């Protein structure tokens, strides 16, 4: 079984051997790092060795457990019914990759490679991360997470732990872009500026790229209302022109004066007295 226990910030409680791949990530500057192991093979002698630690016996079948301590390391040992439990604690801050081995009867029982590295902030979509300090983010380094303008979520403050991970993670969710407001539609991207900064720490060069996007301010409500009213007036004028040109009957009904002038017929002339007398004589002669 693999056991990795994280306690209060600044201290890694224990790394239980063996570890997957015989390695573990440790944050830069971690102190009081404890490594534990169990031996149940009834060995004759066992010792710890590693980076900055000469081979140091902690158990022998003749004398039993023999714990020890220095200014940089503490070794403990307990023997319970032939099962030996031992710990190795690094008292000083770890700043570079280190290895440690547990040897029994001149053979390696367990080995561990400790990868010393900074905590890496979450750089997922919509996440804005600001670290303190900005140059190196080892044990105790803090990061402030916030969400981009097109994402929603709560701001989070996280701390770099001993296993080179942050104790909290942001949750930024992209907003619904289908329900864009008028201001959002009117806004447009004005400029984009990219800054590349190279930082060299201990022979390692880190490249940081910062991208800033500036958007134009949206139109005011008054300007938008003016545009809408102007469009309505133009459309109304076009409709009136079409009615006047193409719909003569509608024009007649609308303008009553034109309707009366177009609908009046020329009156039939009234017959005079001579014509009436002539028609009467012709009618009388006919009856005779």
C-alpha positions as CSV (number, residue, x, y, z in Angstrom):
1,X,0.0,0.0,0.0
2,X,1.1,3.6,-0.7
3,X,0.5,6.2,1.9
4,X,1.0,9.9,1.4
5,X,-0.3,12.0,4.3
6,X,-0.4,15.8,4.2
7,X,-0.7,17.6,7.5
8,X,-0.5,21.4,8.3
9,X,1.2,23.6,5.7
10,X,5.0,23.4,5.7
11,X,5.3,19.8,6.8
12,X,4.8,16.5,5.1
13,X,3.8,13.9,7.7
14,X,5.1,10.8,6.0
15,X,5.9,9.1,2.8
16,X,5.4,5.4,3.1
17,X,7.7,3.1,1.2
18,X,7.5,1.8,-1.4
19,X,6.1,4.5,-3.7
20,X,4.7,4.0,-7.2
21,X,7.7,4.2,-9.6
22,X,9.9,4.6,-6.5
23,X,9.5,8.4,-6.7
24,X,7.5,11.2,-5.1
25,X,7.1,14.9,-5.8
26,X,8.2,17.2,-3.0
27,X,7.7,21.0,-2.9
28,X,10.8,23.2,-3.0
29,X,11.8,24.2,0.5
30,X,10.0,21.5,2.4
31,X,11.4,20.7,5.9
32,X,10.8,17.9,8.3
33,X,10.1,15.4,5.5
34,X,9.5,12.0,7.1
35,X,10.0,8.7,5.2
36,X,8.7,5.5,6.8
37,X,9.3,1.8,5.9
38,X,8.6,-1.6,7.3
39,X,10.9,-4.7,7.2
40,X,9.6,-8.1,8.1
41,X,12.3,-10.5,6.8
42,X,14.3,-10.9,10.0
43,X,17.4,-9.2,8.6
44,X,20.9,-9.3,10.3
45,X,21.5,-5.6,9.8
46,X,19.6,-2.6,8.2
47,X,20.7,0.9,7.3
48,X,19.5,4.2,5.7
49,X,21.6,6.0,3.1
50,X,21.0,8.7,0.5
51,X,21.8,12.2,-0.7
52,X,23.6,14.0,2.1
53,X,23.3,10.9,4.4
54,X,26.1,8.4,4.7
55,X,25.1,4.8,5.3
56,X,23.8,4.7,8.9
57,X,22.8,1.4,10.6
58,X,19.6,1.5,12.7
59,X,19.1,-2.2,13.4
60,X,21.2,-5.3,14.0
61,X,20.1,-8.8,15.1
62,X,22.7,-8.7,17.8
63,X,21.8,-5.4,19.4
64,X,18.3,-4.6,18.1
65,X,17.2,-1.1,17.2
66,X,19.8,1.7,17.3
67,X,18.1,5.1,16.6
68,X,20.2,8.2,15.9
69,X,20.0,11.9,15.2
70,X,22.1,14.6,13.6
71,X,21.6,18.3,12.7
72,X,20.2,17.2,9.4
73,X,18.5,13.8,10.0
74,X,16.6,11.8,12.6
75,X,16.4,8.0,12.3
76,X,14.0,6.0,14.5
77,X,13.4,2.2,14.9
78,X,11.0,-0.1,16.6
79,X,10.9,-3.9,16.6
80,X,7.6,-5.7,17.4
81,X,7.6,-9.5,17.1
82,X,10.2,-9.4,14.3
83,X,8.5,-6.6,12.4
84,X,10.8,-3.6,12.1
85,X,9.3,-0.1,11.6
86,X,11.7,2.7,10.9
87,X,11.6,6.4,9.9
88,X,14.0,8.8,8.3
89,X,13.3,12.5,8.8
90,X,15.0,15.3,6.8
91,X,15.3,18.3,9.1
92,X,16.7,20.8,6.5
93,X,14.9,22.3,3.6
94,X,15.0,20.3,0.4
95,X,16.0,22.4,-2.6
96,X,17.2,19.8,-5.2
97,X,16.4,16.3,-6.2
98,X,17.5,13.7,-3.7
99,X,17.5,9.9,-3.4
100,X,17.3,7.7,-0.3
101,X,17.6,3.9,0.1
102,X,16.8,1.4,2.8
103,X,19.3,-1.5,2.8
104,X,19.2,-4.8,4.7
105,X,21.9,-7.4,4.6
106,X,23.8,-5.3,2.0
107,X,20.8,-5.4,-0.4
108,X,18.4,-2.6,-1.3
109,X,15.0,-3.2,0.2
110,X,13.4,0.1,-0.9
111,X,14.6,3.2,-2.8
112,X,13.0,6.6,-3.3
113,X,13.7,9.4,-5.7
114,X,12.4,12.7,-4.4
115,X,11.6,15.2,-7.2
116,X,11.9,18.7,-5.8
117,X,9.7,21.1,-7.7
118,X,7.5,24.2,-7.4
119,X,3.8,24.0,-7.3
120,X,2.2,24.7,-10.6
121,X,-1.0,26.8,-10.6
122,X,-4.1,25.6,-12.4
123,X,-4.2,27.2,-15.9
124,X,-7.5,25.8,-17.1
125,X,-9.9,27.5,-19.4
126,X,-11.3,30.7,-17.8
127,X,-8.9,30.6,-14.8
128,X,-6.7,33.6,-13.9
129,X,-3.9,32.7,-11.4
130,X,-1.7,35.2,-9.5
131,X,1.1,33.7,-7.4
132,X,3.0,35.2,-4.5
133,X,5.9,35.2,-4.8
134,X,5.9,35.4,-8.6
135,X,9.5,34.1,-9.2
136,X,9.3,30.7,-7.4
137,X,6.3,28.9,-5.9
138,X,7.6,26.4,-3.4
139,X,6.3,25.3,0.0
140,X,3.9,27.9,1.5
141,X,3.6,29.9,-1.8
142,X,0.1,31.2,-2.3
143,X,-2.0,31.6,-5.5
144,X,-5.1,33.7,-6.0
145,X,-7.5,32.2,-8.5
146,X,-10.2,34.2,-10.2
147,X,-12.5,33.6,-13.2
148,X,-12.3,35.4,-16.6
149,X,-15.1,37.7,-17.6
150,X,-16.8,35.1,-19.7
151,X,-16.8,32.5,-16.9
152,X,-18.5,32.4,-13.5
153,X,-17.1,31.1,-10.2
154,X,-15.8,32.1,-6.8
155,X,-12.3,33.5,-6.1
156,X,-10.1,31.0,-4.4
157,X,-6.8,31.4,-2.3
158,X,-4.7,28.3,-2.4
159,X,-1.4,27.3,-0.6
160,X,1.4,25.1,-2.0
161,X,1.6,21.8,-0.1
162,X,4.6,19.5,0.6
163,X,3.7,17.2,-2.3
164,X,4.0,20.1,-4.8
165,X,0.2,20.6,-5.2
166,X,-2.1,23.3,-4.1
167,X,-4.6,22.6,-1.4
168,X,-7.5,24.2,-3.3
169,X,-8.6,24.3,-6.9
170,X,-10.7,26.8,-8.8
171,X,-14.0,26.0,-10.5
172,X,-14.7,28.4,-13.4
173,X,-17.7,27.7,-15.6
174,X,-18.1,29.3,-19.0
175,X,-21.3,31.4,-19.3
176,X,-24.0,30.9,-21.9
177,X,-22.8,32.7,-25.0
178,X,-26.2,32.2,-26.8
179,X,-27.9,34.8,-24.6
180,X,-25.7,37.7,-25.4
181,X,-26.9,41.2,-24.3
182,X,-27.1,44.2,-26.6
183,X,-24.0,45.6,-24.9
184,X,-22.2,42.4,-25.5
185,X,-23.0,42.4,-29.2
186,X,-22.0,46.1,-29.6
187,X,-18.6,45.5,-27.8
188,X,-15.7,44.6,-30.0
189,X,-12.1,43.6,-29.3
190,X,-9.8,46.6,-29.8
191,X,-6.3,45.3,-29.1
192,X,-4.3,42.4,-27.8
193,X,-0.9,42.7,-26.1
194,X,1.4,39.8,-25.3
195,X,4.4,40.1,-22.9
196,X,7.0,37.3,-22.7
197,X,9.2,37.3,-19.6
198,X,12.1,34.9,-19.1
199,X,13.1,34.2,-15.5
200,X,16.2,32.1,-14.7
201,X,16.4,30.4,-11.3
202,X,19.2,28.0,-10.5
203,X,20.0,27.4,-14.2
204,X,16.4,26.8,-15.1
205,X,14.7,29.3,-17.4
206,X,11.0,29.8,-17.0
207,X,9.1,31.6,-19.8
208,X,6.0,33.5,-18.7
209,X,3.5,34.8,-21.3
210,X,0.9,37.3,-20.4
211,X,-2.0,38.2,-22.8
212,X,-4.1,41.3,-22.2
213,X,-7.3,41.9,-24.3
214,X,-8.9,45.3,-24.4
215,X,-12.5,45.6,-25.6
216,X,-14.2,48.8,-26.9
217,X,-16.9,50.3,-24.7
218,X,-20.4,49.5,-25.8
219,X,-22.9,52.1,-27.2
220,X,-25.0,53.9,-24.6
221,X,-28.8,53.3,-24.4
222,X,-29.5,56.7,-25.9
223,X,-27.3,56.0,-28.9
224,X,-29.0,52.7,-29.5
225,X,-32.5,54.3,-29.1
226,X,-31.6,56.9,-31.7
227,X,-30.4,54.3,-34.2
228,X,-33.7,52.3,-33.8
229,X,-35.9,55.4,-34.2
230,X,-34.0,56.5,-37.3
231,X,-34.5,53.0,-38.9
232,X,-38.2,53.2,-38.1
233,X,-38.5,56.6,-39.8
234,X,-36.7,55.4,-43.0
235,X,-38.9,52.3,-43.3
236,X,-42.0,54.5,-42.9
237,X,-41.0,56.9,-45.7
238,X,-40.3,53.9,-48.0
239,X,-43.7,52.5,-47.3
240,X,-45.5,55.8,-48.0
241,X,-43.5,56.2,-51.3
242,X,-44.5,52.7,-52.5
243,X,-48.2,53.4,-51.6
244,X,-48.2,56.7,-53.6
245,X,-46.6,55.1,-56.7
246,X,-48.2,51.7,-56.9
247,X,-51.6,51.9,-55.3
248,X,-53.8,54.4,-57.2
249,X,-57.0,53.2,-55.7
250,X,-55.7,53.6,-52.2
251,X,-54.7,57.1,-53.1
252,X,-58.2,57.9,-54.3
253,X,-59.8,56.7,-51.1
254,X,-57.2,58.5,-49.0
255,X,-57.5,61.8,-50.9
256,X,-61.2,62.5,-51.3
257,X,-60.7,65.5,-53.6
258,X,-59.1,63.4,-56.3
259,X,-61.8,60.8,-56.0
260,X,-64.6,63.4,-56.7
261,X,-62.7,64.9,-59.6
262,X,-62.1,61.5,-61.2
263,X,-65.6,60.2,-60.6
264,X,-67.7,63.3,-62.0
265,X,-69.3,62.7,-65.5
266,X,-70.2,65.4,-68.1
267,X,-74.0,66.2,-67.8
268,X,-76.4,65.5,-70.7
269,X,-77.7,68.8,-72.4
270,X,-81.3,69.7,-71.6
271,X,-83.6,69.8,-74.7
272,X,-84.9,73.3,-75.7
273,X,-88.6,74.2,-76.4
274,X,-88.3,73.9,-80.2
275,X,-87.1,70.3,-79.9
276,X,-90.0,69.4,-77.5
277,X,-92.6,71.0,-79.9
278,X,-91.2,69.1,-82.9
279,X,-91.3,65.8,-81.0
280,X,-94.9,66.6,-79.9
281,X,-96.1,67.3,-83.6
282,X,-94.5,64.1,-84.7
283,X,-96.2,62.2,-82.0
284,X,-99.7,63.7,-82.9
285,X,-99.3,63.1,-86.6
286,X,-98.4,59.5,-85.8
287,X,-101.7,59.0,-83.9
288,X,-103.7,60.5,-86.8
